[in-house]
Amino acid sequence: MHFGFNRREVDYMLGNQRLNAVEENRDLGVIVDKSLKSSRQCAKAAAAANAVLGMIRRTFLCKEIRN
């Protein structure tokens, strides 16, 4: 992944193997892309929250409030 403006993208080597450049990477559970925007991380968190909400909704048979 290359950061910065007006920077030349160089090829990095590990031993005699060229490392591939990527658009985004996950480190410690945080998704970082080359523009440093958090939209992908927010979308992933929202999808996980909606999945849990769906499980909670499917758990209860009656969803009406009774007094």
N, C-alpha and C positions, 0 to 999 in steps of 0.2 A: 504494500500500500504506500502510495506516495502522497506526502502532505506539502502544502505551500503553493504559492502562485509563482509563476515565471521560473519554476525549477525544472531542470532537465531530469527526465526519468531515466535513471541508470539501472543497469542490470546488476543484481546482487548474486554472488556465488557462495555456495556452501561446499567446500571441497572443490570438486570439479563439476558440480551440478548447479545449473541456473535456477534460482528461486522464481516462482511465478508471482506476478503482481495480482493482487485481489482488490475488489471494489469495497468489500466490507469484511470485518473479522470480529469474532466474539472472544472477549477476554474477561474472565471472572464474572461471566453471565451478562456482561454489558456489550451490546452490539455497537461497534464503531464503524462508520463508513468514511470514505475519503474526504467528504465535505464536512464531517463532524456534526451532522444533523442527527437528532434523536428520534425522528419520525418512525424508523423501523423498530426501535426499542419500544416506543409507545404503542405501536400497533401490536407487537408481540404481547405486551403486558395486558392490553385490552382484550385480546383473544383469549388469554389464559383466564382472565376474570370472567368473561362471558361463558367459558366452558364450565367454570365452577358454579356460576349462577344457573346454568342449564341443569347441572346435576342436582342442585338444591330444588329447583322447580319440579323436576321429575320425581323427587323423593316424596313429596306431599301429594296426597290424593285430593284433599279438600282445601281449596285456597280461599274460601270465604271467611270473613271475620264474623264470629258469633258473639253476641253480648249476653 
